Structures are given as structure tokens and as C-alpha cells.
Amino acid sequence: EVSSFKCSHCRAFHEKTFPRLRSQYVDTGKVRWVVLNAADDPAEEYAKIFAIARCAQRQGKYWEILDELFRVAHRAPSFLEDAITRSPVIDRDELDLCLRDRTIRAGVADDFAQYAGLKLKGTPSFIVWKVGADGQRIETTIAGAQTLDYFQRVIDEMLKLP
């Protein structure tokens, strides 16, 4: 999944569709879900929210803080950091240290470069793939926050392939 915190369609997907996909496919071990957080605007690479997301991931709290990241994405950076650090989910001291870590900023830059290299038409976008029995990668792309039924059809068809 390629997703941006300021994208209203990305937020809607995570609030309405993803919980069902997660329980049906991810939690059951049928699908491994990977998220690439980036934005269409390369200047967003310097937005603190992407670094905070990486730091939450480092603490193993990405999924627990995701709704809050979407909720506060349009707020000023100072409000954003304050809102996240008040969350009981995140260790504030560890977050402060993490945000000063240069590898976090480099990781965000890598995420944006990877997104640019994918040449997708926007967020959210989803690349669904598996390695077939012959070792070849089978892949399809879903553009936009489609319906739950649509995702289920695409994933179920991919799971049927040898």
C-alpha cells in the first residue's frame, strides 16, 4: 500500500475498508501487508509526520498510532508532535531520540524516492503481488480506495494462483 497521511481517500480506506481486510487476510496469515508512506508532493518529504510514523514503527506501534496520524496530519508540526507524544501508545523519550536520528530522515527520503520510482498516479495505490510456483512475480495494481468487495475479489484471485 502506498499511502499519504493528508490523503482523505487513504484515511477513508483505513477507517472503513482496511479493518475488514486486516481481519480476513492479514491477521489470518494469508497476506502480508506492507505500507509505504509518501506523498505526491516531494516537498512533503520534510513533513515531520513521516518521521513520526517511522519512529512509531521503530517502537512497534505503527498500527496503534495510525488513526491518530491521519487525524492530525493537517495540523501544524508543533501540534502534531504534541498530540502524538500525549498518546499513551508512544514512548515520548524514545520518540524524541528517534526524531533526532539521521537514519529516520534518510528512511523517509528513501520512501519518497521509492514512491517516485513506482510511477503511480496517486495515493492510495496498492500493489498486490505474489511469487508463482514457477518463481515468476505475478502483480496487479489497484488505484484508489476501492470497495471492500473489489479488494476481496483481487486478493482472492491472487491467492488462487499457483
C-alpha positions in Angstrom: 0.0 0.0 0.0 1.2 3.5 -0.9 -0.5 6.0 1.4 -0.2 9.6 2.5 -1.5 10.9 5.8 -3.0 14.0 4.3 -4.9 12.0 1.7 -8.6 11.8 2.6 -9.1 8.7 0.4 -6.2 7.0 2.3 -7.9 7.9 5.6 -11.3 6.6 4.5 -9.7 3.3 3.3 -8.0 2.8 6.7 -11.1 3.7 8.7 -13.7 1.7 6.6 -12.0 -1.0 4.4 -8.7 -2.0 5.9 -10.1 -3.3 9.3 -12.0 -6.0 7.4 -9.1 -6.8 5.1 -6.8 -7.0 8.1 -9.0 -9.4 10.0 -9.8 -11.5 6.9 -6.3 -11.7 5.3 -3.5 -10.2 7.4 -4.4 -11.5 10.9 -5.1 -15.0 9.4 -1.6 -15.0 7.8 -3.0 -15.2 4.2 -1.5 -11.8 3.3 1.5 -9.8 4.4 0.6 -6.1 4.3 3.3 -3.5 3.7 2.8 0.2 3.8 4.9 2.8 2.1 4.1 6.3 3.5 4.8 9.0 1.0 3.0 11.9 -0.7 2.6 13.1 -4.3 4.3 16.4 -3.3 8.0 15.8 -2.9 8.2 18.8 -0.5 6.1 16.7 1.9 9.2 14.6 2.4 10.2 17.1 5.1 6.9 16.9 6.9 7.5 15.7 10.4 4.6 13.3 10.3 6.5 10.8 8.1 9.4 10.8 10.5 6.9 10.2 13.4 5.4 7.3 11.5 8.8 5.7 11.1 9.6 6.3 14.8 6.3 4.7 15.8 7.2 1.7 13.5 10.6 1.5 15.3 8.7 1.2 18.6 6.4 -1.4 17.1 3.4 0.9 17.5 2.8 2.0 13.9 -0.7 0.3 13.6 -1.7 1.6 17.0 -0.9 5.2 16.2 -2.0 5.2 12.5 -5.5 6.6 13.1 -4.1 9.5 15.1 -1.6 10.3 12.4 -4.4 10.5 9.9 -6.5 12.6 12.3 -3.7 15.2 12.9 -2.0 15.3 9.5 -3.3 18.7 8.5 -2.3 20.4 11.7 0.8 22.4 12.4 4.0 20.4 13.1 4.2 21.6 16.7 0.6 20.4 17.3 1.3 17.1 15.5 4.2 16.2 17.7 2.5 17.3 20.9 -0.6 15.3 20.0 1.4 12.2 19.3 3.6 12.5 22.4 0.5 12.8 24.6 -0.7 9.4 23.2 -0.2 6.6 25.8 0.8 4.4 22.9 4.1 6.1 22.2 7.1 6.4 24.5 7.9 10.1 24.4 11.6 9.9 25.3 12.1 7.2 22.7 10.3 9.3 20.1 12.4 12.4 20.9 15.6 10.3 20.4 14.3 8.8 17.3 13.3 12.1 15.7 16.9 13.2 16.1 18.3 10.1 14.4 19.5 10.9 10.9 18.7 7.4 9.7 15.0 8.2 10.2 15.2 11.2 7.9 17.1 9.1 5.4 14.5 6.4 5.6 11.7 8.9 4.8 13.7 10.2 1.8 14.1 6.6 0.6 10.3 6.1 1.0 9.7 9.2 -1.2 12.3 8.0 -3.8 10.7 4.6 -3.9 7.2 6.1 -4.4 8.5 8.3 -7.2 10.2 5.2 -8.8 6.9 3.3 -8.8 5.3 6.0 -11.1 1.9 5.6 -9.6 -0.8 8.1 -10.3 -1.5 9.0 -6.7 -2.5 7.7 -3.3 -3.8 5.4 -2.2 -2.4 2.8 -4.5 -2.0 -0.8 -3.9 0.4 -3.3 -5.5 -0.8 -6.8 -5.0 1.7 -9.5 -5.8 2.9 -13.0 -5.2 5.6 -15.3 -6.5 4.1 -18.1 -8.5 5.1 -21.7 -8.4 7.4 -21.1 -11.4 9.3 -18.3 -9.4 7.8 -15.5 -11.5 6.3 -12.5 -9.8 2.6 -12.0 -10.6 1.4 -8.5 -9.9 -1.6 -6.2 -10.2 -2.1 -2.6 -9.1 -5.2 -1.2 -7.5 -5.6 2.5 -7.9 -7.6 4.4 -5.3 -9.6 3.4 -2.2 -11.8 0.8 -3.9 -14.7 -1.1 -2.2 -14.1 -4.0 0.2 -15.7 -6.3 -2.4 -13.2 -5.2 -5.0 -10.2 -5.8 -2.8 -11.5 -9.2 -1.7 -12.0 -10.2 -5.4 -8.5 -9.1 -6.3 -6.8 -10.8 -3.3 -8.9 -14.0 -3.6 -8.0 -14.3 -7.3 -4.3 -13.7 -6.5 -4.4 -16.4 -3.7 -5.9 -18.9 -6.1 -2.9 -18.6 -8.5 -0.3 -21.4 -8.2 
